[in-house]
Amino acid sequence: MSSTLDQLRAVIMSDPDNAWATAQGWQPLFAVHPHARIAVIGQAPGRRAQESGIAWGDASGITLRKWLGISTETFYDPRRVALLPMDFYYPGQGAHGDLPPRRDFAARWHRQLLEQMPHIALTVLIGQYAQRHYLGPAAKPTLTETVRCYGQYLPQWFPLVHPSPLNFRWQARNPWFAEQVLPELRCTVARILGLEPDLPTSPTLPTQEASQDAAERRSTRPTDGPCRDAAPPAK
């Protein structure tokens, strides 16, 4: 890691807004490197991740790595994949689960870190907080619409639903996600990282066809359905 990134980590830890976390011995939970090629923007870490110091070390992380088509080793190699949650600290428990990321945290720190990673070729936006922050008015009214219109945001952004096991009903209601979105996600990630795309064979989407289909979608944009006449993504 560069000295600038080390300095930024120290500044984040010493910032008065994060004093409560530093006092508990918590480290800011992010992973960056000047050579990173893909950035994964998630929500705030949960308590388990914060205490273990391992982001995406749960069932959601296993699913996310399957979606991306990469190994655990590749996922946790910051020279390849940078992990930047919308808040670097567990925000605490609310009435209905974990609290959301602090409102202005990403706006304050993400840009400074991303400026030190000039080789990022794709930013994966997981969940509504990341998508609203980075896509701005180009995000659709619902997360489902934003994810379904993923092609509009390529090649810079790739919006995803959260890979939590609790979202199994969403995936059942939206079979196009596994049939269309995930094959292209895997092909895009593999191309950027110089890997063979991990495309599972199925009766409806054989590996070879899936790879070809994803390549075709990269060269086109939706002309009908919910993505028609979509505005360009925010810069």
Buried (B, 14 or more C-beta within 10 A) or exposed (E): BEEEBEEBBEEBBEBEEBEEBBEEEBBBBBBBBBBBBBBBBBBBBBEEBBEEEBBBBBEBBBBBBBBBBBEEEBBBBBBBBBBBBBBBBBBEEEEEEBBBBBEEBBEEBBEEBBEBBEEBBBBBBBBBBBBBBBBEEBBBEEBBBBBBBBBBBBEEBBBBBBBBEEBEEBEEEBEEBBBBBBBBBBBBBBBBBEBEBBBBEEEEBBBEBBBEBBBEBBEEEBEEEEBEEBEEBEE
